[in-house]
Amino acid sequence: MRDFKPLIGNVSKFYEETLPAERFALFAECANASVATADTSSIPTFFTIFRHGEFELISSFELHLKQILHAEQEYEFFKPLAAGEKIRFQTRLADVLEKKGKDSFLHFLVFETDFLLSESGAKLARARSTMVYREKETAA
């Protein structure tokens, strides 16, 4: 069985992006929010488009996406974000939980991504994502 616990605390590189107005408008429309008055507080799942750090870490752990099940996603919001603002974000492996199944081991990898305004460093949000990696038990 792979031991992921020593990887807790591993971080992705920092990513920086400008919040794309077109994608923001599309999310606002899908959430039935007014594009003119919308910010990320009215479109709670918007930060999902910024998952680069999770994929970077999954790759660095030598896991393949076909082995991963996305189990849970949650957000904490600290400050609204409007279209056109530049953000920085970084992901870390925050926790690992393990469970023995009938013929496999289940590893629950909990990633946290902190989102900051690039210019001021103000904390905007934190995304918490749980991924399940299923590892087949091998005969000894």
N, C-alpha and C positions, 0 to 999 in steps of 0.2 A: 504494500500500500504506500502510495506517495505521501510524504509528510509536507503539507503546505504551511504549517504553523511557523516555521522559520522565515517564511516569506512575508509575514505580517509586517507592515510598515514600508514595504517596497513602494516607491512612487514612480509615476510616469514623469516625463518631461513636462514643462509648462507649455501650454498651448495658448495662443492669442488669436482672437478673431473679432471682427466687427460683426455685430448682430445684423444679419442680412434683412433688409426691409421687405424684400419679396417673400421670403420664407415666413417672416413674422406676420405679414398680411395674410398669407395662406392659413397659418395656424389660427389667427384671429377669426378668419371667416369660418373655419371648421368648428371653432369653439363658440360661434355665434356671438362674438364680441365685436364692438365697433373698432375698426382699424384706427380711426382718428383718436380715440381715447384709450385704446388698449395698451397695457404694459404686461410684463410677464406675470404679474400677480393675477391677471384675468385669464391667463393661458397657462395653467400650472404645469403642463407636461412639456412646455417648450424647451427646457434645458436638455431634454432627451436627445436632441440633435447633436449635442456636444459630448459624444461618447468615446472620443479618440483615445483617451487615457486608459479606459477599460480594455479596449482592444489591444493597445500597446502592451499592457501588463499580461493579458491572456496569452499573447504571442510570446512574451519573454518567459512565461512559465511552460512553454512548449506544449500548449493545449490547442486543439483545433476546435473551431466553432461548432462542428458537427457533434462534438462531445459535450457541449454546453447547453443547459436549459436556463433561460431567463426566468427567475422565480418571483422576484419582487422588485418594485421600484418605489421610492418615496422621496419627497422633497421637503426641505425647510427653506422658508423664504425670509430674508432679512431686509431687503430693499428692492423695490421694483426696478426693472430694466426696460428701457425703451429702445425701439428700432434705431440703428445707426450707432449705438454706443459700442465701444471696444471693451472686450472682456479678456481676462486671463483665467485659466483653469488648470488644475492639476488633480490627478486621481491617485489614491493610495489603496492598497489592500488593508482594510481596517480590521477584519476578523475572519477566522476560518472555523467552521463547525463541521463535525464529521459524524456520520451515522452509518452503521453497518446494515446493509440490506440482505436480502435472501442470498443473492449470488454476486453482490457487488458492494463497493464502498461509495457512499455519497459524500462529496466534499462541497459544503456551502461556502462560497467565496463572497465576502461582503466588501464591496468597493465603495469608497466615498470620494466624491469630487467636490472641491470647493471652487466657487465662482466668485471672482473679484472684478471690480471695475479697474481697468488697466491704469487709468490716470491717477485716481485717488487711492486705490487699494481697498476701497470700501467693500465689505463682504456682501454679496448679493444673495447667494443661495448655497445650499449643500444638497447634492443628490446622493442617495444611498441605494445601491443596486446589489441584489443578491443573485448570484449565478450558481447553478448546481453542476458540478462535474461528476459524472458517473464513471467509476473505475471498476472494471470487471475483476472479480477475485480470481487469482491464478492458483492452480493446484500446486501444492508444495511438493 
